[in-house]
Amino acid sequence: MSFELSPIDKAKFAAAKRATAYVKSGMRVGLGTGSTAAWLVKCLGEMVREEGLRISGVPTSSRTAQLAREVGIPVMSLDEARWLDVTIDGADEFDANLNLIKGGGGALLQEKIVATASDQMIVIADISKQVETLGAFPLPVEVVPFGWRTTKVLIEETLIGLDVLGRSTSLRMNGDVPYVTDEGNYIVDLHLNRIGHSRSLSLMINQIPGVVENGLFIDICDVVIVGYGDGRVEVRDINNGSVERGRVDFLEADNIFTDIAD
């Protein structure tokens, strides 16, 4: 992979690199899914290979599991781990209270299970993922395939009574066929534009028969690490209300840029 990274990739790398400071030998670490989380997996893999870091990774998708194995991170299931020290993952949106929308990569169910089975959840993101109000990014809702059209209609009817700006929905596709999650389910994306009361929306959507889980992560994230294209990072901790600023250097000799295929 060329070292010539785009500003967005540099921001993602900076956030991921800073997040590795939360990982110590002996930890059981939840590994997120998506382009930003992939940088974290690569950074941790380099630490395993070059620095002797000893961790067990619990991936949130088959894609992440494959990447973790490729970079040398030992992988275990959540059932084997039972409880995790930390989960580090990306997000599609986050607000000032560190509430999130996740699931753009289709792994929201495993991501939420793993995150809630952790002492701490850390989100890594570039600044474009910060919003004043959640909802500009389509909210993913995982549904069982049986009767999915009925479930979709029930979701649309439920949205009528909720504080959202838009109410259109769409079945996520993979080419000409429905996108299928690792659990064999479908995803219905809700195009809401703005979510007025995310907690109420999450509770109401999850009560609909056929809905497995939605992509709102409420009161789950503890820390957001925001990366910028020039290497700056901000660490925002919701528990103590602190904001720590720093910088990550980009080293061309870093094996993460040379040894791992993109």
C-alpha positions as CSV (number, residue, x, y, z in Angstrom):
1,M,0.0,0.0,0.0
2,S,1.3,3.4,-0.9
3,F,2.2,5.8,1.9
4,E,0.4,8.5,0.0
5,L,-2.7,8.6,2.1
6,S,-5.7,10.9,1.6
7,P,-6.5,13.4,4.4
8,I,-9.4,11.2,5.5
9,D,-7.2,8.1,5.7
10,K,-4.6,10.1,7.7
11,A,-7.3,11.2,10.1
12,K,-8.5,7.6,10.5
13,F,-5.0,6.4,11.1
14,A,-4.3,9.1,13.6
15,A,-7.3,8.2,15.7
16,A,-6.6,4.5,15.5
17,K,-2.9,4.9,16.4
18,R,-3.9,7.0,19.4
19,A,-6.4,4.4,20.5
20,T,-3.7,1.7,20.8
21,A,-2.6,3.5,24.0
22,Y,-5.7,2.0,25.7
23,V,-4.6,-1.6,24.9
24,K,-2.2,-3.5,27.2
25,S,-0.8,-7.0,27.2
26,G,-3.1,-9.5,28.6
27,M,-6.3,-7.7,27.5
28,R,-9.3,-9.1,25.6
29,V,-10.1,-6.5,23.0
30,G,-13.2,-6.1,20.9
31,L,-12.3,-5.3,17.3
32,G,-14.7,-3.2,15.4
33,T,-15.7,-3.3,11.7
34,G,-15.3,-0.8,9.0
35,S,-12.5,1.3,7.4
36,T,-11.5,3.1,10.5
37,A,-11.5,0.0,12.7
38,A,-9.4,-1.7,10.1
39,W,-6.6,0.8,10.8
40,L,-6.8,-0.1,14.4
41,V,-6.5,-3.8,13.7
42,K,-3.5,-3.1,11.5
43,C,-1.9,-0.9,14.2
44,L,-2.4,-3.6,16.9
45,G,-1.1,-6.3,14.5
46,E,2.1,-4.3,14.1
47,M,2.4,-4.1,17.9
48,V,1.9,-7.8,18.2
49,R,4.6,-8.6,15.6
50,E,7.1,-5.9,16.5
51,E,6.6,-5.2,20.2
52,G,5.4,-8.5,21.6
53,L,2.0,-7.2,22.5
54,R,-0.1,-10.1,23.8
55,I,-3.8,-9.7,23.3
56,S,-6.8,-11.7,22.3
57,G,-9.1,-10.1,19.8
58,V,-12.9,-10.6,19.6
59,P,-13.9,-9.5,16.1
60,T,-17.3,-8.0,15.3
61,S,-17.6,-9.5,11.8
62,S,-16.1,-12.1,9.6
63,R,-14.2,-9.4,7.7
64,T,-12.5,-8.2,10.9
65,A,-11.7,-11.7,12.0
66,Q,-10.0,-12.4,8.7
67,L,-7.9,-9.2,8.9
68,A,-7.0,-9.8,12.5
69,R,-5.6,-13.3,11.6
70,E,-3.7,-11.8,8.6
71,V,-1.9,-9.3,10.8
72,G,-1.1,-11.8,13.6
73,I,-3.7,-11.0,16.3
74,P,-5.0,-14.2,18.0
75,V,-8.8,-14.4,17.6
76,M,-11.4,-15.8,20.0
77,S,-15.2,-15.7,20.2
78,L,-17.1,-13.6,22.7
79,D,-18.4,-16.9,24.2
80,E,-14.8,-17.8,24.9
81,A,-13.8,-14.4,26.2
82,R,-17.1,-13.9,28.1
83,W,-16.1,-10.3,29.0
84,L,-13.8,-7.8,27.4
85,D,-11.5,-5.1,28.7
86,V,-12.1,-2.7,25.9
87,T,-13.8,-2.5,22.5
88,I,-12.5,-0.1,19.9
89,D,-14.7,0.6,16.9
90,G,-15.6,3.3,14.4
91,A,-18.9,5.1,14.0
92,D,-21.0,6.6,11.2
93,E,-22.1,9.5,13.4
94,F,-21.5,10.7,17.0
95,D,-23.0,13.6,18.9
96,A,-21.8,15.7,21.9
97,N,-23.1,13.1,24.3
98,L,-21.1,10.4,22.5
99,N,-24.3,8.7,21.3
100,L,-23.7,7.0,18.0
101,I,-25.2,5.7,14.7
102,K,-23.4,2.5,13.6
103,G,-24.0,-0.2,11.1
104,G,-23.0,1.4,7.8
105,G,-20.7,-1.7,7.4
106,G,-23.5,-4.1,8.2
107,A,-22.2,-5.4,11.5
108,L,-24.3,-3.4,14.0
109,L,-25.6,-6.5,15.8
110,Q,-22.3,-8.0,16.7
111,E,-20.8,-4.6,17.3
112,K,-23.5,-3.7,19.8
113,I,-23.2,-7.1,21.6
114,V,-19.4,-6.9,21.8
115,A,-19.5,-3.2,22.9
116,T,-21.9,-3.8,25.7
117,A,-19.8,-6.8,26.9
118,S,-16.8,-4.5,27.5
119,D,-15.6,-2.5,30.5
120,Q,-15.0,0.4,28.1
121,M,-16.0,1.3,24.5
122,I,-13.8,3.6,22.5
123,V,-14.8,5.1,19.2
124,I,-12.3,6.2,16.6
125,A,-13.4,8.6,13.9
126,D,-12.5,11.5,11.7
127,I,-14.1,14.8,12.4
128,S,-16.6,14.4,9.6
129,K,-18.5,11.9,11.8
130,Q,-19.3,14.6,14.4
131,V,-22.9,15.9,14.2
132,E,-25.0,18.2,16.3
133,T,-28.0,15.9,16.0
134,L,-28.0,12.2,14.9
135,G,-29.9,11.2,11.8
136,A,-28.2,12.6,8.7
137,F,-26.6,9.1,8.2
138,P,-29.3,6.5,7.5
139,L,-30.1,4.5,10.6
140,P,-29.6,0.7,9.9
141,V,-32.2,-1.7,11.4
142,E,-31.4,-5.4,11.2
143,V,-34.5,-7.5,10.5
144,V,-35.1,-11.2,10.0
145,P,-35.7,-12.2,6.3
146,F,-39.1,-13.8,7.1
147,G,-41.8,-11.2,6.5
148,W,-39.3,-8.4,6.0
149,R,-41.7,-6.4,3.9
150,T,-44.3,-6.5,6.7
151,T,-41.6,-5.5,9.2
152,K,-40.6,-2.6,7.0
153,V,-44.2,-1.4,6.8
154,L,-44.5,-1.6,10.6
155,I,-41.3,0.4,11.0
156,E,-42.7,3.1,8.7
157,E,-45.9,3.2,10.6
158,T,-44.0,3.6,13.9
159,L,-42.0,6.5,12.5
160,I,-45.2,8.5,12.1
161,G,-45.5,9.1,15.8
162,L,-41.8,9.8,16.4
163,D,-39.8,13.0,16.3
164,V,-37.9,12.6,13.0
165,L,-37.6,14.8,10.0
166,G,-37.8,12.1,7.3
167,R,-39.6,8.7,7.2
168,S,-38.5,6.9,4.0
169,T,-37.0,3.5,4.3
170,S,-35.1,1.2,2.0
171,L,-33.9,-2.4,2.0
172,R,-30.1,-2.5,1.8
173,M,-29.0,-4.3,-1.4
174,N,-25.8,-6.1,-2.5
175,G,-26.1,-5.6,-6.2
176,D,-29.4,-7.2,-7.3
177,V,-30.0,-9.1,-4.1
178,P,-30.6,-8.1,-0.5
179,Y,-27.5,-7.5,1.6
180,V,-27.2,-10.3,4.2
181,T,-25.5,-9.8,7.5
182,D,-23.2,-12.4,9.2
183,E,-26.3,-13.6,11.1
184,G,-28.2,-14.2,7.9
185,N,-30.5,-11.2,8.3
186,Y,-31.4,-8.2,6.2
187,I,-30.9,-4.5,6.9
188,V,-33.5,-1.8,6.4
189,D,-32.0,1.7,6.3
190,L,-34.1,4.5,7.7
191,H,-33.6,7.9,6.1
192,L,-34.6,10.1,9.0
193,N,-32.4,13.2,8.4
194,R,-32.8,14.2,12.0
195,I,-33.6,12.2,15.2
196,G,-35.2,14.2,17.9
197,H,-35.3,11.6,20.7
198,S,-32.9,8.8,19.9
199,R,-33.6,6.8,23.1
200,S,-37.3,6.7,22.4
201,L,-36.8,5.8,18.8
202,S,-34.5,3.0,19.7
203,L,-36.9,1.5,22.2
204,M,-39.9,1.8,19.8
205,I,-38.1,0.3,16.8
206,N,-36.8,-2.7,18.8
207,Q,-40.3,-3.6,20.0
208,I,-41.5,-4.3,16.4
209,P,-41.7,-8.0,15.6
210,G,-39.1,-9.0,13.1
211,V,-36.6,-6.3,14.2
212,V,-33.4,-7.8,15.6
213,E,-31.5,-4.6,16.5
214,N,-31.0,-1.0,15.4
215,G,-27.8,1.0,14.9
216,L,-28.4,3.6,17.7
217,F,-25.7,3.2,20.4
218,I,-27.1,5.1,23.4
219,D,-25.0,5.5,26.6
220,I,-22.5,2.8,25.4
221,C,-19.5,4.8,24.2
222,D,-17.1,6.1,26.9
223,V,-14.5,7.8,24.8
224,V,-14.3,9.2,21.2
225,I,-10.9,9.8,19.6
226,V,-11.2,12.3,16.8
227,G,-8.5,12.3,14.1
228,Y,-7.5,15.0,11.7
229,G,-5.7,14.9,8.4
230,D,-2.7,16.7,9.8
231,G,-2.1,14.2,12.6
232,R,-3.9,16.1,15.4
233,V,-6.1,14.0,17.7
234,E,-8.7,14.9,20.3
235,V,-9.6,12.4,23.1
236,R,-13.1,13.2,24.5
237,D,-14.0,11.3,27.6
238,I,-17.7,11.4,28.5
239,N,-17.2,10.0,32.0
240,N,-14.9,12.8,33.3
241,G,-15.8,15.5,30.8
242,S,-12.2,15.9,29.6
243,V,-10.8,16.7,26.2
244,E,-7.2,15.9,25.6
245,R,-5.4,17.1,22.5
246,G,-2.3,15.7,20.9
247,R,-0.6,14.6,17.7
248,V,0.3,11.4,15.9
249,D,3.4,11.3,13.6
250,F,3.2,9.7,10.2
251,L,6.2,7.5,9.7
252,E,6.8,6.2,6.2
253,A,8.9,3.3,7.6
254,D,5.9,2.1,9.7
255,N,5.2,-1.5,8.7
256,I,1.5,-0.7,8.6
257,F,2.0,1.2,5.4
258,T,4.2,-1.3,3.7
259,D,3.5,-4.9,4.8
260,I,-0.3,-5.1,4.7
261,A,-2.4,-5.1,1.6
262,D,-5.2,-2.6,1.6
